[in-house]
Amino acid sequence: MSRRSYTRHIPDFRLVTFLAENGRSAAHMMSPWTKGVLLVMVILLVIVLTDLYLLLIMFAVVLTFYIIGRLPIRLLIGWYSLPVLFVVTLSVMFMFTEPGTIIADTRFFGIHIALTDKGVLLFVKLLVRALVVVTFSLAVFMTTKYSYIAHIASRTLPRTLANIFLLSYRFTFETSDEMSDVLDALHARSGNLAKGASKQTRLFAGIFGLAFVHAFERAERIAKAMEARGFSGEFPRYEKLPQPGPGGYCLIALAVLALGAVSYSRYVSNLFGW
């Protein structure tokens, strides 16, 4: 399969779909219901967990699941750029306000700014949480066929929300294609992206604006074509969704027990002496 991506920092949605449709690993064979429930459990666990060591263990577990799915590790490292940037942007407002042992400090316009050990720990916890959720979410989408995802969305979400989710997923491909087309046209006309900061900012603003305008126009044409073909607002389901096997039910039960134990230890009574 040929990849059409100008940056290794943004997931290639066509590659994600290709791996989901053609993979034959143990993770691909797992029931979509099992993976969906486990994704919810992972999100809840990273919210409840506060111990860094347990968060690191969770990260190792989800990374192992990603490897079992025979998914590209090198691409995953590049895709980590966006969550890392998000965490840095979010945590920079709190890192310097956490009390604790001062690691480094300075004065800026008469304001004392100090970085503490608890501030660094906060940043690391947020980063690990983000990487856990991103890794497992990518692993689920890269090992689950789109028809299965559509089936689960239509069964678990209200009809309107399910349609919004599925159409948004389809619109992502249109936006990506239009962005690639605009960049192709820029390079074909000897466009240079390596300019000054102000010129480059205006250039990228124009690229994003033009790409979204074209993507909306293309989406409108697709919507009219769907209406002309009798689209009634409900996506048909052609494949039967595999049900969880004994192993899947065991994984779900273990995840529920882990969530219950961690929640009880944090909010009711300390079970493990953490």
Secondary structure, 3 states (H helix, E strand, C coil): CCCCCCCCCCCCHHHHHHHHHHCCCHHHHCCHHHHHHHHHHHHHHHHHCCCHHHHHHHHHHHHHHHHHCCCCHHHHHHHCHHHHHHHHHHHCCCCCCCCCCEEEEEEECCEEEEEEHHHHHHHHHHHHHHHHHHHHHHHHHHCCCHHHHHHHHHHHCCHHHHHHHHHHHHHHHHHHHHHHHHHHHHHHCCCCCCCCHHHHHHHHHHHHHHHHHHHHHHHHHHHHHHHHCCCCCCCCCCCCCCCCCHHHHHHHHHHHHHHHHHHHHHHCCCCCCC
